[in-house]
Amino acid sequence: MLRTYLRLSRPYEIGIRTMAETKKFGPYDGSKANGGRKIYVYKKKVDGKWVTTSKNKARADYESTNGKIKSKNKTVDHKDNNHNNDSKGNLRILDKGKNTAKENKRRAGKKENEK
């Protein structure tokens, strides 16, 4: 069985494959499409080529403390609805559907208050 492990420094040989070298940059301000939420950019060397990916800062912070989120149906939620507050006590795991419903209710209440 072949396994690839990530390290933030130098590669180590495990079995037949070599661990990928990964570099983390950021946090950067996100685009308007994601509401300006902060992101981390990762550059990983795979088979001699650099591959660039990004991850939401809140998710990366939660995973660094509590381990990787295994289900694709789960997302990181801000308990106080303040997307700038990425403190460890303010983040929790929630089903994507419940998190979307929570956000829709918050937006609906915001529109009602503007009238």
BELDA-V608549 format. One record per run of one state. SS is the DSSP state (@ for helix, = for strand, . for the rest). FROM is the first residue (numbers start at 0). TO is the last residue. If there is no record, write none. Layout:
ss->SS from->FROM to->TO
ss->SS from->FROM to->TO
//
This chain:
ss->. from->0 to->4
ss->= from->5 to->6
ss->. from->7 to->11
ss->= from->12 to->13
ss->. from->14 to->15
ss->= from->16 to->17
ss->. from->18 to->18
ss->= from->19 to->27
ss->. from->28 to->30
ss->@ from->31 to->33
ss->. from->34 to->37
ss->= from->38 to->45
ss->. from->46 to->47
ss->= from->48 to->55
ss->@ from->56 to->65
ss->. from->66 to->72
ss->= from->73 to->77
ss->. from->78 to->86
ss->@ from->87 to->89
ss->= from->90 to->94
ss->@ from->95 to->113
ss->. from->114 to->114
//
